[in-house]
Amino acid sequence: MTEPVDLFIDFAEGGNSGAYKGAGWSDEEETHSWMEGGVAELILPIEGGDRPLALEFAVFPFVHPPLLERQQLQVEVNGRLAVSLELSDTEELRIVLTPDQLAGSAPQLLTFRQPDAVSPSSVGVSDDPRRLGCGLMWLRCTTLNGAAEPAAPTALPVAAHGAIAVYGDAQARELAQLAARLPAFEKKIRVVWLPPEMTGPEIEAAWRQIGDVAQLWRQVLPGDDDAAAQLRSLAGNTEVVTFPRLTMDLLWPFAGDDPRCVPEEYPYEAGRYVFGDMIGASLAETPGSDEQLVAEYLHRSAEACPDPSQALESYAAALAAAEHTCDVRLSDFLLGKFQRQKLFHNRNDPSGITLHALTEAVIEASSLFDGEGRTTIMDELARLTQGYQGMFMMQVPVNPVVAGRYGLAWCTPGQRYRYLYNRWTFDEYTVQYIRWRPWCP
Amino acid sequence: MVSVTPPLPQPPADRTRPAVLIFANCQGEDIRNVMASVEPLREAYEFKLIAYHVLNQPWGGWENYGPGFMSNVETLWYQEGPDFPQERARLHEALPADIRTIRFPSPSMLSLWPLAGGDQRREPEELYPDGRYPRVDYVAAQLAADLAGQDLSDDSIFDRYMEMSAQRLPNLDRRLAIDIARWQQRDAIVDIPVGEYLHDSFREVPLFHTWTHLTAEPVRFLAKRLCETTFADTADLEQLASAIDALLAFHTGQDFEQTPVHPLVAQHFGLAWYRPDALYRFHSHEWTFRDYIVHLIRHAPYCRESDIGVAETALATQAGELGDEL
């Protein structure tokens, strides 16, 4: 076996390219060397062997739009074409040379052919008469250890083929997304999301199109009886796992309509702040500094904050009502953890922790996976959800009064909340909201 | 660069206001979003965007910019570059003859990510249309090939990466010089030069999430310079600058695919903003540098917030195929 190669050639001024250049090069310039005359050669003191070589290089063409918008570049290795390209801008390229493309002993001859090479003087850029093709900035040549394919997959833990249909709202879509990305499911089970906006005929047509539904995961939604009945009928003997729609009203007790929230021109077509806040709305015309405004907001919210015990009781009852007909129940999880971990980003959007728990519970409830297979899937799910944020793009800050009443350990002063491409604290968001200030999407 | 959000069909031109047309890549999306949110301007001007980098996508083509789209365009903010020549030529054919054009560059910076290179594993996948990890690190790629078939712990993988990457780091000062030379080349053909600003700022504040995706800082710089150049005679520039500052005070820029900076690169350049334990957003995840590198080497799956994913794609495909039946 030959020694591994790791050769880096810098074609800029002061670089080391002179030792490797054959015919067809101009002098080094500040960042690169031009290939001149249409053909340039590199002579690499590298032996062939039984392992492939990776050839990486940064290159850009001489162009002068619209007269000359791009240049062709052909790279030959020992007289045989390895790659043919068209370049219009700087590119970092990588090609892999197999052992049979390499000469057994050193050197290896690289030839760069540029049939479109042209002089700057001929296209009116300058007086430069050189026929310029491409500028090479750097080139790296390294031995690859064996084939670059990933490890052979271990035996797939999923016995079933076919599809899983997931019916429900955006939470169901996220569940479907997680399932579809489990390596055990890849190329084995398709996961198809059916949104509740679909009409009856659309659901029926989609179901027929999927064809081989092995299981239905159905979210139980209020007022969705017709769709539920239709899906039961379509599923026939196919196993159905039902799960609830998850909500968290407890942490945003002041949510409510704000008359200012009306459609506006781009970028506020859905309204400027879509999560209405009754106390914020009541302060809309209040003068004073930002600090005074936040202080008044907190004062009013402390007065209006519902009794935590009663609110918790109501929330538990609502959760129980939402899940009482479901195979999957998460109320114990939600009620047991909400003080220690951030389970929701707003009333409707679960965090990664919650969506992980939901996915795990649905898989647990499914008879498609058992024993070792289920263990593997759960391990994969744990890996997939590392650092996973869930439905995190529209976060509503938690009022510190509310956080205090419930003893939320995860809610810290100065914590930032994302609102699309903005991140702000509770105080900053509150002032923005009350003042109805514009924000950048 | 591929847009996160496909552009929706544009509304008919608003003939009551003049329009500024931004012809740019994804960096133009941020500039348009800022301008469309600046209160003093949003009532006086319509800001339109043609995202040239997606014009060749099935959903992003010229058909989104129908008849009359150009009728109220008086000013063009044109992002200069040698890429997409056909799309640029087509724009120039469609422009009104007397349009005022202001040229600005497309800032990028490669020297903070000097290990960018190739990865044979990167290819379009159903769940990851641009490839699973579009920002390729060639050391990670080589390590993945070297370790194929071996069952190593995350710690072991990361340790090997740190060892190999430390050996492979190129001359970083030379790389910075290459960036500076590129900035100067681009600056020579635009009305809004950025090279000096980038060079003076990159150590003090983060400017890039990836080598082409901007944080809010350079967006702020470009937005202000574009306003100064365009509205000097018609608007209160100080008021505009304050409004832009207020808008961008909380803005992240396009951070959906943040690419962590190698700690040795940060150390070499003395990046004041660098934190070794920082969390980087990668679509629906927040990872440390170590998490990112391990995921990259493992080519691990991850979740995405901004595309519709396989489930909906499959549905959309089916709906399309079922068009006659429905």
Interface residues (C-beta under 8 A of the other chain):
Chain A: D6 F8 D10 A12 G14 G15 E30 T31 A54 E56 V63 P65 P66 E69 R70 S88 D89 T90 E92 L93 R94 I95 V96 M137 W138 R140 T142 L144 N145 G146 A147 A148 E149 P150 A151 A152 V166 R173 E174 A176 Q177 L178 A180 R181 L182 P183 R190 V191 V192 W193 L194 P195 P201 E202 A205 A206 Q209 I210 E265 Y266 P267 G352 R383 L384 T385 Q386 G387 Y388 Q389 G390 M391 F392 M393 R418 Y421 N422 R423 W424 E428 Q432 R437 P438 W439 C440 P441
Chain B: D30 N33 V34 A36 S37 V38 E39 R42 G81 P82 D83 P85 Q86 R88 A89 A116 G117 G118 D119 Q120 R121 L127 Y138 A141 Q142 A144 A145 D146 A148 G149 Q150 R168 P170 N171 R174 A177 I178 A181 R182 A246 L247 L248 F250 H251 T252 G253 Q254 D255 L279 F282 S284 H285 E286 W287 D291 H295 H299 A300 P301 Y302 C303 R304 E305 G309 V310 A311 E312 A314 L315 Q318 A319 E321 L322 E325 L326
